[in-house]
Amino acid sequence: MKKILLFLGFMICFPLFGQITITGRVTDENGMPFPNVKVSSDSQSQTLTDEKGFYKLVVGQWDVIFFEEGHHCYPVVEKTPKQEVNVTLSHREKDIVVCFTPPKCRILFILDGKPVKAEDVQNFKKALRKGEFKYTLVKKEALSVFCESNAAIAVAQTKKYIKKKQVKRKK
């Protein structure tokens, strides 16, 4: 019976590993809170800021968080379990309903020298989280203006690809 309970406890807690909690506050230029701002991720997690502008969102590494207004985004590239992201948005009129389209703020994933197809990104992120690939991360600050639509670039290689490149270099 103890083994069954231990197994069930492990299976319930297993999905919690690797989750990252992002908290923060959304304010205007004067530091006043923005209530009811939609904060969402490309993995379908979403929430609204409370009356004081605070929010909490649980995401995975490699997700991108979008803020309803101002076209702000935040790529979650670090494994740190708790992260704080505060955002300042421009003032909005209370009576205006804003339709939001996420900006071109994404993480570009490259595997073995080729971009990962859009339909494969979620599965690729899961594989990265499991440590299936060796990867290098290039953050936005290091990218040229030609790459400004990307928040970061993650370049990953399979072991087979790395060995193939090493053999070519030796020749």
Backbone hydrogen bonds, N-H to C=O, Kabsch-Sander energy under -0.5 kcal/mol:
donor,donor_aa,acceptor,acceptor_aa,energy
5,L,1,M,-2.3
6,L,2,K,-2.5
7,F,3,K,-2.5
8,L,4,I,-2.7
9,G,5,L,-2.5
10,F,6,L,-2.2
11,M,7,F,-2.5
12,I,8,L,-2.1
13,C,9,G,-2.1
14,F,10,F,-2.2
16,L,13,C,-1.5
17,F,13,C,-0.6
17,F,14,F,-1.4
19,Q,16,L,-1.6
20,I,59,V,-3.5
21,T,81,P,-3.2
22,I,20,I,-0.6
22,I,57,L,-3.4
23,T,21,T,-0.5
23,T,83,Q,-2.5
24,G,55,Y,-1.5
26,V,53,G,-2.6
27,T,25,R,-0.5
27,T,87,V,-2.5
28,D,32,M,-2.3
31,G,28,D,-2.1
34,F,26,V,-2.6
36,N,49,T,-2.0
37,V,34,F,-0.6
39,V,47,T,-2.8
40,S,66,F,-2.3
41,S,45,S,-2.5
42,D,64,V,-1.6
44,Q,41,S,-1.6
47,T,39,V,-2.3
49,T,37,V,-1.6
50,D,54,F,-2.5
53,G,50,D,-2.0
55,Y,24,G,-2.0
57,L,22,I,-2.8
59,V,20,I,-3.0
59,V,57,L,-0.6
61,Q,18,G,-0.6
62,W,76,V,-4.0
63,D,60,G,-1.7
65,I,74,Y,-2.9
66,F,40,S,-3.6
67,F,72,H,-2.1
68,E,38,K,-2.1
72,H,69,E,-0.9
74,Y,65,I,-2.1
76,V,63,D,-3.2
77,V,75,P,-1.3
83,Q,21,T,-2.5
85,V,23,T,-2.7
87,V,25,R,-2.2
89,L,27,T,-3.1
89,L,87,V,-0.5
96,I,93,E,-0.9
98,V,96,I,-0.6
99,C,97,V,-0.5
105,C,103,P,-2.8
106,R,104,K,-0.6
106,R,149,S,-0.8
108,L,106,R,-0.6
108,L,152,A,-2.7
109,F,107,I,-0.6
110,I,154,A,-2.7
111,L,114,K,-3.0
112,D,156,A,-2.3
114,K,111,L,-1.8
116,V,109,F,-2.9
120,D,117,K,-1.9
121,V,117,K,-0.6
121,V,118,A,-1.0
124,F,120,D,-2.3
125,K,121,V,-2.7
126,K,122,Q,-1.8
127,A,123,N,-1.9
128,L,124,F,-2.3
129,R,125,K,-2.5
130,K,126,K,-1.5
131,G,128,L,-1.4
132,E,127,A,-2.4
134,K,157,Q,-1.7
136,T,155,V,-2.5
138,V,153,I,-3.0
139,K,137,L,-0.5
140,K,151,A,-1.2
142,A,139,K,-1.8
143,L,140,K,-1.7
147,C,144,S,-1.8
148,E,145,V,-1.2
150,N,147,C,-2.2
151,A,106,R,-3.6
152,A,106,R,-1.2
153,I,138,V,-2.6
154,A,108,L,-2.6
155,V,136,T,-2.9
155,V,153,I,-0.6
156,A,110,I,-3.6
156,A,154,A,-0.6
157,Q,134,K,-2.6
162,I,158,T,-2.1
163,K,159,K,-2.4
164,K,160,K,-2.1
165,K,161,Y,-2.1
166,Q,162,I,-2.2
167,V,163,K,-2.1
168,K,164,K,-1.8
169,R,165,K,-1.9
170,K,166,Q,-1.5
171,K,167,V,-1.0
